[in-house]
Amino acid sequence: MSTEAEMAGLASAGALESKGETRDPSPHCRNCGGPIGDKYCTRCGQLNETYHRPLLTLVVEAVSDAFSLDGRLARTLPALVFRPGRATRAYLDGHRARYVPPFRLYVLSSLVFFAILFWVIDRNTPDEFRFDPATAEVAAAEVSVGQATSSAGDLLNPDGTVNREAVYALVFGDEAELDLRDQDSASRLVDQIINAYENQTLLQMILESWAPRLALLLFPVFALFLTLAYAWVRRFYIYDHVITALHFQTFMYLMSASQLALGGLIGGWAAMVFALTPPIYLYRLLRVTYDTGRILAVLRTFVLIIASFMALVALVAALLVIGVAQV
């Protein structure tokens, strides 16, 4: 019953649309008693739908409509990927029915990107970087910090855990006393990093949980950068910058997901494509969406790419800090 109630709530908000054979046979609206039009109540607008159907059917309809897996997707993706700015400009000009809503497409592309990213990371992480006390093997690589030199074998115990005393001696020097280190913020940071190494599974779960959340900050930050870049152009509004930012971030997710998925096939070309494509795409996006001149488009592209890279670095650093702190 609760599932049917939830699905009914989605439908009342327009999340589900049905075929004729699933309409409620009642001639009057069950919400307000008003007359029923073709599909909706003419008084309150409720969808004339019956939900006494198999649960699987309801779920499939909800997912299908939520992601707009219909003709709009086939029109939106080619224009978005191969003709920068065309879908954006058309959407801003009011031609919205033919395109997938920007935020919905942004969420879908981010889900695809992070699913592929975590799969690639898990698949390609070398065994020597995985902590497993039962099979831990210590390499004899030399590690140097300042004047202190130690082997990796001195830093790890036979079971694969970290030899904290050896790490303290390497980082702080043999003359430092352990009692003083325990009160020092630097030593607490070292302890936290060691805990993260010894709890890699938990660290990975935390990073996978927080990465999509922090990534949501990228598009409002980029929209803010666009707002500042066109602050003196009065014919553009914040709404225009938000839609443009959503389309640009969607393209970045799709391109990055493709690079991760095809990285093994295209090899070193992947890095070059990843480096050159974003500025070229952004340049065309600004030219078409904002009707920006060539010189100003180049300057704005350069500034926006640098600012976006700095924001990305800050978010990655924040992600690592959160991961290490929560282990």
ABEGO torsion letter per residue (X at the ends): XAAAAAAAAAAAAGABBBBAAABBABABBAAAGBBBBAABBAAAGBBBBBABBBAAAAAAAAAAAAAGBBAAAAAAAAAAAABBGAAAAAAAAGBAAABBBAAAAAAAAAAAAAAAAAAAAAAABBAAABBBAAABBBBABBBBBEABBBBAAAABBAAGBBBAAAAAAAAAEAABBAAAAAABAAAAAAAAAAAAAABAAAAAAAAAAAAAAAAAAAAAAAAAAAAAAAAABAABBAAAAAAAAAAAAAAAAAAAAAAAAAAAAAEAAAAAAAAAAAAAAAAAAAAAAAGBBAAAAAAAAAAAAAAAAAAAAAAAAAAAAAAAAAX
